Amino acid sequence: MKRSPSLDRLFQTILNLETIDECYAYFEDLCTIKELSDMSQRLDAAVLLAQGLSYQKIMEQVDISTATIGRVSKCLNHGTGGYKAAIEKLEDN
């Protein structure tokens, strides 16, 4: 992804949020319900993949296609490390 002032501003607004309630308010304004659902499902799939679950088990737990699981898996294993870093921070909480 190419960096830009617009993306920097978006990410800075996210970093500035302090509570779950602030996140809900901001993201409900920023995204559609479908976009939020899709993002949360991808994160759920990444967490389950990192735990070693099979695609079949993930499909049973998360309403997500094998194609999307495959894309998440590719990013998790060969991407920029974003999923891994986020999952590690989740586990620290």
N, C-alpha and C positions, 0 to 999 in steps of 0.2 A: 504494500500500500504506500502510496506517495504521501509524504507529510505535507500539510498545508495549514495556513493560519486558521482556517475554518475548523479543521479536525482538531488542531491544538486547542481551540476554544471549546469545542464539544467535550474533549477529554478533561480539560481543566474544570469545566462545570461539574462533571461527574466526580472528579477528585475533591471538589469543594463540598459535596454532600456529606452530611454528618450522621444522619440517622436513616433507618429503614423507612420511616414515614416520609422523610424528604425524598428518598429514592422513589417510593411509590408515586408521590405527587409529581415529581419531575418526569419520570418515565411514562406515566399515564398521559401526560401532556405531549411528550416527545414522540412516543411510539404508538402504533395501533396495538390492540390486544393480541392480534395474530403475531405481530413482530416480537412482542414480549414473550409469548408462548413459544415461538420458534427458538428464540435465544435461550430461554430457560431449558428447553428440551435438549438443545445441543450441549449445554453445560452438564445437564444430568447424564447424557450419554458419555461425555468426556470423563466424568467422575466414575461412572460404572466401568468404562474401558480401563481406566487407570487401576481399578480394583481387580481387573482380570476377567470380568464377565464376558460371556459370548454375545455375539450379535443377537442370537435368539432370545437370551435372557433379557437383554436390553430392550428388545422389541416388546417383550411381555411386560416390562416395568414402565416403559416410556412409550407413548404413542408417537413413534418415529419410524421412518423408513430405513431399510438397510442401506440405501444410497446415502442418506444423511449420516448414518452411523459410520459408513465408510469414509465419508469426507472428514468427519470429526476425528476418526482414527488416524487418517493421513496427517491432519494438522497436529494431532497429539504426538505422533511419532516422528514427523518430519517437518513440522512447521517452525515457527519462530520461538516456540517455548512459552507462548502466552497462556495456553491451557494449563500447562504444567505449573507455571508460577501461580496462576490463580487458584488451582486446586491445592497447592501447598499452603497458600495463605488461608484458604478455607479450613484446612485441617488444623492450622495453628489457632483458629478461633474456638 
